[in-house]
Amino acid sequence: KPDDTDHELALAEFHKKIKEAFEVFDHESNNTVDVREIGTIIRSLGCCPSEGELHDLLAEVEEEEPTGYIRYEKFLPVMTKVLLERRYRPIPEDVLLRAFEVLDSAKRGFLTKEELIKYMTEEGEPFSQEEMEEMLSAAMDPDSNSINYKEYIAMMVIDEN
């Protein structure tokens, strides 16, 4: 059946990508990585889990007695499943744009630094100070102290192909 062959090829391709991403952080070349690198590895594979989702994923790949390290053979099947199921996909550009437009009720095309901080720390899953600063340094126009969100989204969206 052609479906099986396609599936096998997709699997092989995912395994290759996962292995390459994992190896970048396997500093001892012993098929383990520091648990703190897992989020970075997952994001480098084009997935954008929330902190809560990342926490759940870690629970699946950690040892019974957590060692602070994640083994490749535990990570591979879990990550393969995530990629096959297309979980934690980045949010499409038009959806991001609509979200910013809702916040920008005056339709100015930008949000001020103060507005952005307010929304990011008072709604939903609040961002830490560190995450906030990282985001602002990437998004803010230092001259106007505001974020032109159309430009920011264009820069942020991961090319799907």
N, CA, C and O atoms as a DFTB+ gen file, in Angstrom:
644 C
 N C O
     1  1       0.852      -1.203       0.000
     2  2       0.000       0.000       0.000
     3  2       0.886       1.251       0.000
     4  3       1.847       1.327       0.765
     5  1       0.570       2.222      -0.847
     6  2       1.420       3.426      -0.892
     7  2       1.413       4.192       0.429
     8  3       2.405       4.830       0.783
     9  1       0.303       4.132       1.155
    10  2       0.203       4.852       2.429
    11  2       1.302       4.441       3.399
    12  3       1.908       5.275       4.071
    13  1       1.541       3.139       3.455
    14  2       2.563       2.619       4.371
    15  2       3.931       3.190       4.038
    16  3       4.676       3.601       4.927
    17  1       4.253       3.212       2.751
    18  2       5.554       3.721       2.329
    19  2       5.697       5.192       2.706
    20  3       6.737       5.610       3.214
    21  1       4.645       5.976       2.453
    22  2       4.666       7.393       2.812
    23  2       4.884       7.556       4.311
    24  3       5.671       8.392       4.755
    25  1       4.169       6.738       5.079
    26  2       4.261       6.790       6.537
    27  2       5.688       6.467       6.983
    28  3       6.251       7.150       7.838
    29  1       6.265       5.414       6.390
    30  2       7.645       5.014       6.721
    31  2       8.618       6.154       6.414
    32  3       9.512       6.454       7.206
    33  1       8.430       6.777       5.257
    34  2       9.316       7.870       4.859
    35  2       9.187       9.052       5.815
    36  3      10.185       9.648       6.220
    37  1       7.953       9.382       6.168
    38  2       7.709      10.481       7.099
    39  2       8.385      10.169       8.436
    40  3       9.030      11.033       9.030
    41  1       8.232       8.940       8.897
    42  2       8.840       8.533      10.172
    43  2      10.347       8.672      10.116
    44  3      10.960       9.231      11.025
    45  1      10.940       8.168       9.056
    46  2      12.405       8.229       8.919
    47  2      12.877       9.678       8.931
    48  3      13.891      10.011       9.543
    49  1      12.124      10.531       8.245
    50  2      12.458      11.953       8.173
    51  2      12.353      12.600       9.559
    52  3      13.229      13.368       9.955
    53  1      11.277      12.287      10.295
    54  2      11.109      12.814      11.657
    55  2      12.235      12.330      12.564
    56  3      12.797      13.112      13.330
    57  1      12.563      11.052      12.481
    58  2      13.619      10.489      13.331
    59  2      14.944      11.199      13.078
    60  3      15.684      11.506      14.012
    61  1      15.229      11.453      11.819
    62  2      16.470      12.130      11.445
    63  2      16.489      13.542      12.055
    64  3      17.478      13.950      12.664
    65  1      15.373      14.286      11.880
    66  2      15.279      15.654      12.409
    67  2      15.432      15.665      13.927
    68  3      16.153      16.491      14.485
    69  1      14.743      14.736      14.584
    70  2      14.775      14.681      16.051
    71  2      16.183      14.358      16.525
    72  3      16.682      14.974      17.466
    73  1      16.821      13.394      15.875
    74  2      18.184      13.007      16.269
    75  2      19.141      14.191      16.112
    76  3      19.962      14.459      16.990
    77  1      19.025      14.890      14.992
    78  2      19.912      16.048      14.754
    79  2      19.694      17.139      15.798
    80  3      20.652      17.717      16.310
    81  1      18.438      17.417      16.108
    82  2      18.121      18.462      17.093
    83  2      18.632      18.060      18.478
    84  3      19.155      18.891      19.221
    85  1      18.475      16.781      18.814
    86  2      18.893      16.266      20.124
    87  2      20.418      16.335      20.253
    88  3      20.951      16.740      21.286
    89  1      21.100      15.934      19.188
    90  2      22.568      15.863      19.227
    91  2      23.229      17.217      19.468
    92  3      24.315      17.291      20.044
    93  1      22.573      18.284      19.027
    94  2      23.115      19.624      19.249
    95  2      23.356      19.865      20.744
    96  3      24.308      20.545      21.128
    97  1      22.474      19.292      21.584
    98  2      22.550      19.541      23.028
    99  2      23.116      18.357      23.812
   100  3      23.215      18.409      25.038
   101  1      23.483      17.304      23.107
   102  2      24.065      16.127      23.753
   103  2      25.571      16.354      23.848
   104  3      26.346      15.779      23.084
   105  1      25.972      17.198      24.795
   106  2      27.359      17.664      24.863
   107  2      28.350      16.550      25.195
   108  3      29.521      16.624      24.825
   109  1      27.877      15.524      25.890
   110  2      28.775      14.414      26.256
   111  2      28.744      13.294      25.219
   112  3      29.454      12.297      25.357
   113  1      27.922      13.456      24.183
   114  2      27.721      12.410      23.170
   115  2      27.383      11.060      23.802
   116  3      27.912      10.023      23.400
   117  1      26.489      11.090      24.804
   118  2      26.092       9.842      25.466
   119  2      24.575       9.651      25.412
   120  3      23.989       8.997      26.274
   121  1      23.954      10.230      24.390
   122  2      22.507      10.098      24.187
   123  2      21.658      10.628      25.340
   124  3      20.572      10.115      25.610
   125  1      22.162      11.660      26.016
   126  2      21.349      12.343      27.024
   127  2      21.515      13.854      26.864
   128  3      22.542      14.334      26.385
   129  1      20.491      14.585      27.272
   130  2      20.580      16.053      27.316
   131  2      20.037      16.537      28.645
   132  3      19.233      15.860      29.285
   133  1      20.478      17.705      29.051
   134  2      19.971      18.350      30.245
   135  2      18.482      18.610      30.049
   136  3      18.060      19.078      28.991
   137  1      17.696      18.307      31.068
   138  2      16.237      18.465      30.991
   139  2      15.854      19.901      30.623
   140  3      14.821      20.128      29.993
   141  1      16.693      20.871      31.020
   142  2      16.389      22.278      30.742
   143  2      16.514      22.634      29.255
   144  3      16.044      23.687      28.825
   145  1      17.146      21.755      28.474
   146  2      17.309      22.017      27.035
   147  2      16.131      21.500      26.217
   148  3      16.006      21.826      25.037
   149  1      15.267      20.694      26.836
   150  2      14.205      20.022      26.080
   151  2      13.272      21.029      25.387
   152  3      12.889      20.828      24.235
   153  1      12.914      22.096      26.083
   154  2      12.052      23.117      25.476
   155  2      12.668      23.693      24.216
   156  3      11.983      23.886      23.211
   157  1      13.973      23.969      24.274
   158  2      14.688      24.524      23.123
   159  2      14.710      23.520      21.969
   160  3      14.525      23.891      20.810
   161  1      14.936      22.255      22.295
   162  2      14.968      21.204      21.264
   163  2      13.598      21.103      20.587
   164  3      13.507      21.043      19.361
   165  1      12.541      21.084      21.393
   166  2      11.180      20.960      20.863
   167  2      10.851      22.153      19.964
   168  3      10.271      21.989      18.890
   169  1      11.230      23.364      20.416
   170  2      10.955      24.555      19.604
   171  2      11.783      24.563      18.330
   172  3      11.326      25.055      17.298
   173  1      12.998      24.022      18.388
   174  2      13.828      23.983      17.175
   175  2      13.224      23.046      16.133
   176  3      13.575      23.115      14.955
   177  1      12.315      22.168      16.565
   178  2      11.624      21.259      15.646
   179  2      10.298      21.860      15.160
   180  3       9.460      21.165      14.585
   181  1      10.128      23.163      15.402
   182  2       8.958      23.870      14.880
   183  2       7.701      23.737      15.724
   184  3       6.607      24.065      15.263
   185  1       7.846      23.259      16.956
   186  2       6.692      23.125      17.843
   187  2       6.719      24.241      18.887
   188  3       7.782      24.654      19.349
   189  1       5.539      24.712      19.243
   190  2       5.450      25.816      20.204
   191  2       4.536      25.461      21.368
   192  3       3.457      26.039      21.498
   193  1       4.948      24.519      22.221
   194  2       4.075      24.179      23.354
   195  2       4.065      25.298      24.393
   196  3       5.039      26.038      24.528
   197  1       2.953      25.413      25.129
   198  2       2.894      26.350      26.252
   199  2       3.729      25.760      27.388
   200  3       4.148      24.604      27.321
   201  1       3.969      26.561      28.434
   202  2       4.727      26.043      29.586
   203  2       4.051      24.804      30.170
   204  3       4.714      23.836      30.542
   205  1       2.715      24.851      30.243
   206  2       1.960      23.717      30.783
   207  2       2.128      22.465      29.937
   208  3       2.325      21.370      30.464
   209  1       2.049      22.635      28.619
   210  2       2.202      21.499      27.700
   211  2       3.619      20.942      27.764
   212  3       3.823      19.730      27.703
   213  1       4.597      21.839      27.888
   214  2       5.992      21.410      27.994
   215  2       6.184      20.589      29.266
   216  3       6.878      19.572      29.259
   217  1       5.576      21.031      30.336
   218  2       5.629      20.335      31.621
   219  2       5.093      18.903      31.475
   220  3       5.695      17.950      31.971
   221  1       3.954      18.771      30.786
   222  2       3.362      17.441      30.561
   223  2       4.269      16.557      29.718
   224  3       4.413      15.363      29.981
   225  1       4.881      17.158      28.699
   226  2       5.796      16.402      27.836
   227  2       6.998      15.899      28.629
   228  3       7.431      14.757      28.474
   229  1       7.524      16.772      29.477
   230  2       8.684      16.388      30.302
   231  2       8.342      15.214      31.204
   232  3       9.153      14.309      31.401
   233  1       7.127      15.240      31.751
   234  2       6.689      14.135      32.616
   235  2       6.719      12.809      31.849
   236  3       6.999      11.759      32.428
   237  1       6.432      12.863      30.555
   238  2       6.441      11.640      29.743
   239  2       7.844      11.126      29.450
   240  3       8.044       9.919      29.316
   241  1       8.814      12.024      29.349
   242  2      10.156      11.585      28.935
   243  2      11.141      11.429      30.088
   244  3      12.229      10.885      29.901
   245  1      10.774      11.898      31.271
   246  2      11.680      11.781      32.416
   247  2      11.719      10.352      32.946
   248  3      10.800       9.564      32.723
   249  1      12.788      10.042      33.644
   250  2      12.925       8.735      34.284
   251  2      11.968       8.659      35.469
   252  3      11.467       9.684      35.932
   253  1      11.716       7.449      35.958
   254  2      10.892       7.271      37.167
   255  2      11.449       8.147      38.294
   256  3      10.718       8.873      38.968
   257  1      12.765       8.051      38.470
   258  2      13.464       8.919      39.437
   259  2      14.187       9.987      38.629
   260  3      15.263       9.721      38.094
   261  1      13.623      11.194      38.524
   262  2      14.251      12.208      37.654
   263  2      15.722      12.442      37.986
   264  3      16.094      12.596      39.149
   265  1      16.565      12.465      36.924
   266  2      18.013      12.614      37.095
   267  2      18.471      14.003      36.679
   268  3      19.619      14.383      36.909
   269  1      17.545      14.774      36.050
   270  2      17.957      16.058      35.486
   271  2      18.404      15.901      34.042
   272  3      18.730      16.883      33.376
   273  1      18.418      14.652      33.556
   274  2      18.787      14.386      32.165
   275  2      17.693      13.599      31.477
   276  3      16.971      12.827      32.108
   277  1      17.578      13.804      30.174
   278  2      16.594      13.078      29.375
   279  2      17.353      12.198      28.391
   280  3      18.270      12.656      27.709
   281  1      16.957      10.927      28.326
   282  2      17.621       9.987      27.423
   283  2      16.955      10.021      26.049
   284  3      15.737      10.158      25.932
   285  1      17.778       9.894      25.021
   286  2      17.292       9.952      23.644
   287  2      16.213       8.916      23.382
   288  3      15.206       9.212      22.738
   289  1      16.420       7.691      23.884
   290  2      15.438       6.632      23.574
   291  2      14.076       6.879      24.222
   292  3      13.064       6.349      23.765
   293  1      14.052       7.684      25.290
   294  2      12.765       8.064      25.889
   295  2      12.132       9.231      25.104
   296  3      10.915       9.309      24.940
   297  1      13.004      10.130      24.629
   298  2      12.548      11.342      23.941
   299  2      12.019      11.038      22.538
   300  3      11.006      11.593      22.111
   301  1      12.714      10.152      21.831
   302  2      12.396       9.891      20.424
   303  2      10.934       9.491      20.176
   304  3      10.268      10.126      19.358
   305  1      10.410       8.449      20.862
   306  2       9.026       8.063      20.551
   307  2       8.001       9.148      20.891
   308  3       7.025       9.333      20.165
   309  1       8.224       9.859      21.991
   310  2       7.288      10.908      22.411
   311  2       7.305      12.050      21.390
   312  3       6.253      12.539      20.978
   313  1       8.499      12.464      20.990
   314  2       8.627      13.577      20.037
   315  2       8.132      13.172      18.653
   316  3       7.560      13.992      17.935
   317  1       8.347      11.925      18.276
   318  2       7.860      11.437      16.973
   319  2       6.341      11.544      16.924
   320  3       5.769      11.976      15.923
   321  1       5.699      11.145      18.015
   322  2       4.237      11.190      18.111
   323  2       3.750      12.653      18.001
   324  3       2.767      12.939      17.316
   325  1       4.446      13.554      18.676
   326  2       4.087      14.977      18.629
   327  2       4.135      15.477      17.182
   328  3       3.218      16.162      16.728
   329  1       5.208      15.131      16.460
   330  2       5.356      15.600      15.083
   331  2       4.322      14.953      14.158
   332  3       3.751      15.619      13.295
   333  1       4.085      13.649      14.346
   334  2       3.096      12.951      13.516
   335  2       1.702      13.530      13.711
   336  3       0.937      13.662      12.755
   337  1       1.376      13.871      14.948
   338  2       0.041      14.411      15.261
   339  2      -0.043      15.915      15.034
   340  3      -1.080      16.535      15.270
   341  1       1.066      16.493      14.572
   342  2       1.134      17.946      14.325
   343  2       0.660      18.746      15.539
   344  3      -0.114      19.696      15.417
   345  1       1.144      18.338      16.706
   346  2       0.778      19.050      17.941
   347  2       1.629      20.311      18.108
   348  3       2.720      20.416      17.546
   349  1       1.122      21.253      18.878
   350  2       1.841      22.498      19.242
   351  2       2.295      23.276      18.013
   352  3       3.401      23.814      17.979
   353  1       1.425      23.330      17.000
   354  2       1.794      24.071      15.795
   355  2       1.863      25.549      16.115
   356  3       1.139      26.037      16.982
   357  1       2.748      26.276      15.405
   358  2       2.748      27.731      15.587
   359  2       1.395      28.295      15.143
   360  3       0.744      27.740      14.258
   361  1       0.987      29.385      15.754
   362  2      -0.300      29.990      15.417
   363  2      -0.165      30.702      14.068
   364  3       0.802      31.433      13.853
   365  1      -1.121      30.498      13.159
   366  2      -1.020      31.143      11.840
   367  2      -1.032      32.666      11.935
   368  3      -1.581      33.258      12.864
   369  1      -0.409      33.265      10.943
   370  2      -0.200      34.714      10.909
   371  2      -1.504      35.505      11.046
   372  3      -1.564      36.476      11.800
   373  1      -2.556      35.089      10.312
   374  2      -3.816      35.850      10.350
   375  2      -4.462      35.814      11.733
   376  3      -5.108      36.774      12.154
   377  1      -4.279      34.695      12.434
   378  2      -4.850      34.570      13.787
   379  2      -4.101      35.492      14.748
   380  3      -4.711      36.162      15.581
   381  1      -2.765      35.520      14.624
   382  2      -1.957      36.418      15.458
   383  2      -2.353      37.866      15.210
   384  3      -2.509      38.656      16.140
   385  1      -2.512      38.194      13.929
   386  2      -2.855      39.566      13.576
   387  2      -4.196      39.964      14.194
   388  3      -4.334      41.058      14.741
   389  1      -5.183      39.069      14.103
   390  2      -6.498      39.361      14.691
   391  2      -6.389      39.577      16.201
   392  3      -7.051      40.451      16.761
   393  1      -5.557      38.780      16.846
   394  2      -5.392      38.912      18.305
   395  2      -4.834      40.297      18.652
   396  3      -5.314      40.944      19.583
   397  1      -3.825      40.750      17.907
   398  2      -3.260      42.072      18.156
   399  2      -4.297      43.166      17.865
   400  3      -4.390      44.158      18.587
   401  1      -5.067      42.963      16.800
   402  2      -6.064      43.972      16.444
   403  2      -7.129      44.121      17.524
   404  3      -7.638      45.219      17.749
   405  1      -7.464      43.026      18.189
   406  2      -8.429      43.088      19.285
   407  2      -7.873      43.948      20.418
   408  3      -8.596      44.741      21.022
   409  1      -6.567      43.781      20.701
   410  2      -5.936      44.554      21.775
   411  2      -5.780      46.022      21.376
   412  3      -5.839      46.917      22.219
   413  1      -5.581      46.251      20.089
   414  2      -5.395      47.610      19.576
   415  2      -6.749      48.169      19.157
   416  3      -7.023      48.332      17.968
   417  1      -7.594      48.461      20.149
   418  2      -8.984      48.837      19.848
   419  2      -9.064      50.147      19.056
   420  3     -10.031      50.371      18.328
   421  1      -8.062      51.004      19.193
   422  2      -8.069      52.273      18.456
   423  2      -7.588      52.102      17.012
   424  3      -7.568      53.066      16.247
   425  1      -7.198      50.866      16.635
   426  2      -6.734      50.556      15.273
   427  2      -5.566      51.439      14.836
   428  3      -5.552      51.955      13.718
   429  1      -4.588      51.608      15.727
   430  2      -3.435      52.442      15.397
   431  2      -2.363      51.682      14.627
   432  3      -1.518      52.278      13.960
   433  1      -2.412      50.337      14.733
   434  2      -1.378      49.535      14.069
   435  2      -0.181      49.269      14.964
   436  3       0.796      48.653      14.539
   437  1      -0.260      49.738      16.215
   438  2       0.817      49.462      17.167
   439  2       0.263      49.380      18.581
   440  3      -0.847      49.837      18.855
   441  1       1.049      48.792      19.474
   442  2       0.734      48.800      20.907
   443  2       1.926      49.429      21.605
   444  3       3.068      49.238      21.188
   445  1       1.661      50.181      22.670
   446  2       2.779      50.760      23.416
   447  2       3.381      49.682      24.308
   448  3       2.761      48.655      24.585
   449  1       4.590      49.943      24.743
   450  2       5.284      49.019      25.643
   451  2       4.440      48.758      26.889
   452  3       4.321      47.618      27.336
   453  1       3.850      49.826      27.450
   454  2       3.040      49.707      28.667
   455  2       1.835      48.786      28.429
   456  3       1.525      47.923      29.251
   457  1       1.167      48.989      27.290
   458  2       0.002      48.159      26.969
   459  2       0.406      46.689      26.857
   460  3      -0.248      45.796      27.396
   461  1       1.502      46.474      26.142
   462  2       1.944      45.099      25.925
   463  2       2.262      44.415      27.256
   464  3       1.853      43.277      27.486
   465  1       2.988      45.107      28.124
   466  2       3.341      44.532      29.426
   467  2       2.071      44.215      30.218
   468  3       1.968      43.158      30.841
   469  1       1.108      45.136      30.188
   470  2      -0.148      44.938      30.900
   471  2      -0.848      43.673      30.405
   472  3      -1.249      42.833      31.210
   473  1      -0.996      43.531      29.086
   474  2      -1.695      42.368      28.535
   475  2      -0.949      41.062      28.817
   476  3      -1.562      40.037      29.113
   477  1       0.369      41.115      28.721
   478  2       1.155      39.886      28.844
   479  2       1.298      39.407      30.285
   480  3       1.596      38.238      30.529
   481  1       1.086      40.310      31.232
   482  2       1.283      39.894      32.623
   483  2      -0.028      39.778      33.395
   484  3      -0.052      39.210      34.486
   485  1      -1.126      40.312      32.837
   486  2      -2.384      40.270      33.580
   487  2      -3.381      39.256      33.040
   488  3      -4.337      38.901      33.728
   489  1      -3.165      38.784      31.806
   490  2      -4.132      37.877      31.183
   491  2      -3.523      36.493      31.019
   492  3      -2.313      36.350      30.841
   493  1      -4.383      35.466      31.082
   494  2      -3.955      34.099      30.753
   495  2      -2.790      33.617      31.588
   496  3      -2.732      33.849      32.796
   497  1      -1.852      32.934      30.922
   498  2      -0.679      32.383      31.597
   499  2       0.369      33.490      31.644
   500  3       0.977      33.797      30.618
   501  1       0.596      34.102      32.818
   502  2       1.472      35.274      32.847
   503  2       2.913      34.926      32.486
   504  3       3.403      33.840      32.796
   505  1       3.576      35.866      31.829
   506  2       4.976      35.687      31.460
   507  2       5.867      36.120      32.617
   508  3       5.507      37.010      33.387
   509  1       7.025      35.490      32.735
   510  2       7.992      35.903      33.753
   511  2       8.645      37.207      33.288
   512  3       8.569      37.570      32.114
   513  1       9.285      37.901      34.226
   514  2       9.995      39.145      33.937
   515  2      11.019      38.908      32.821
   516  3      11.151      39.715      31.901
   517  1      11.736      37.790      32.921
   518  2      12.787      37.460      31.966
   519  2      12.202      37.260      30.553
   520  3      12.728      37.787      29.573
   521  1      11.105      36.487      30.470
   522  2      10.453      36.250      29.174
   523  2       9.961      37.568      28.583
   524  3      10.073      37.814      27.382
   525  1       9.414      38.404      29.460
   526  2       8.864      39.686      29.047
   527  2       9.960      40.564      28.439
   528  3       9.770      41.164      27.381
   529  1      11.107      40.631      29.120
   530  2      12.211      41.464      28.644
   531  2      12.757      40.962      27.314
   532  3      13.089      41.747      26.426
   533  1      12.846      39.622      27.189
   534  2      13.335      39.020      25.956
   535  2      12.407      39.374      24.790
   536  3      12.858      39.725      23.700
   537  1      11.104      39.273      25.050
   538  2      10.107      39.556      24.030
   539  2      10.135      41.029      23.634
   540  3      10.087      41.365      22.451
   541  1      10.212      41.896      24.629
   542  2      10.210      43.327      24.366
   543  2      11.440      43.748      23.578
   544  3      11.352      44.588      22.683
   545  1      12.591      43.162      23.912
   546  2      13.805      43.566      23.202
   547  2      13.711      43.166      21.739
   548  3      14.278      43.836      20.876
   549  1      12.998      42.074      21.449
   550  2      12.836      41.644      20.054
   551  2      11.767      42.449      19.332
   552  3      11.864      42.674      18.125
   553  1      10.739      42.887      20.072
   554  2       9.556      43.447      19.425
   555  2       9.514      44.971      19.384
   556  3       8.912      45.553      18.482
   557  1      10.146      45.614      20.351
   558  2       9.987      47.063      20.518
   559  2      10.810      47.872      19.535
   560  3      11.949      47.534      19.214
   561  1      10.210      48.933      19.075
   562  2      10.957      49.942      18.334
   563  2      11.484      50.913      19.390
   564  3      10.700      51.607      20.039
   565  1      12.813      50.968      19.567
   566  2      13.359      51.778      20.672
   567  2      13.022      53.265      20.562
   568  3      12.929      53.952      21.579
   569  1      12.839      53.770      19.342
   570  2      12.541      55.197      19.170
   571  2      11.143      55.551      19.659
   572  3      10.961      56.541      20.369
   573  1      10.158      54.747      19.281
   574  2       8.775      55.084      19.640
   575  2       8.319      54.350      20.900
   576  3       7.251      54.640      21.439
   577  1       9.137      53.392      21.372
   578  2       8.788      52.593      22.547
   579  2       7.441      51.878      22.349
   580  3       6.656      51.720      23.284
   581  1       7.204      51.454      21.105
   582  2       5.973      50.718      20.824
   583  2       6.302      49.571      19.875
   584  3       7.407      49.487      19.337
   585  1       5.335      48.700      19.682
   586  2       5.530      47.561      18.793
   587  2       4.586      47.691      17.605
   588  3       3.367      47.746      17.766
   589  1       5.170      47.740      16.404
   590  2       4.363      47.694      15.188
   591  2       4.102      46.218      14.960
   592  3       4.967      45.500      14.460
   593  1       2.905      45.762      15.327
   594  2       2.686      44.318      15.391
   595  2       2.657      43.616      14.038
   596  3       2.959      42.425      13.962
   597  1       2.300      44.328      12.966
   598  2       2.328      43.675      11.636
   599  2       3.762      43.271      11.291
   600  3       4.006      42.152      10.839
   601  1       4.705      44.186      11.505
   602  2       6.124      43.894      11.220
   603  2       6.617      42.780      12.145
   604  3       7.330      41.871      11.720
   605  1       6.224      42.869      13.413
   606  2       6.671      41.878      14.399
   607  2       6.186      40.486      14.025
   608  3       6.953      39.524      14.078
   609  1       4.910      40.373      13.646
   610  2       4.340      39.077      13.282
   611  2       5.062      38.517      12.052
   612  3       5.398      37.333      12.003
   613  1       5.291      39.368      11.077
   614  2       5.965      38.930       9.851
   615  2       7.336      38.353      10.180
   616  3       7.775      37.380       9.566
   617  1       8.012      38.964      11.161
   618  2       9.343      38.518      11.562
   619  2       9.275      37.210      12.371
   620  3      10.179      36.376      12.313
   621  1       8.180      37.060      13.123
   622  2       8.055      35.971      14.078
   623  2       7.566      34.675      13.455
   624  3       7.938      33.587      13.894
   625  1       6.728      34.796      12.425
   626  2       6.082      33.608      11.884
   627  2       7.127      32.690      11.244
   628  3       7.950      33.117      10.435
   629  1       7.064      31.432      11.631
   630  2       8.012      30.446      11.117
   631  2       7.532      30.029       9.739
   632  3       6.360      29.703       9.549
   633  1       8.439      30.041       8.788
   634  2       8.075      29.607       7.446
   635  2       7.721      28.129       7.511
   636  3       8.544      27.305       7.911
   637  1       6.504      27.795       7.120
   638  2       6.006      26.426       7.246
   639  2       6.672      25.449       6.291
   640  3       6.667      24.243       6.539
   641  1       7.259      25.963       5.178
   642  2       7.756      25.011       4.179
   643  2       9.222      24.691       4.387
   644  3       9.796      23.906       3.632
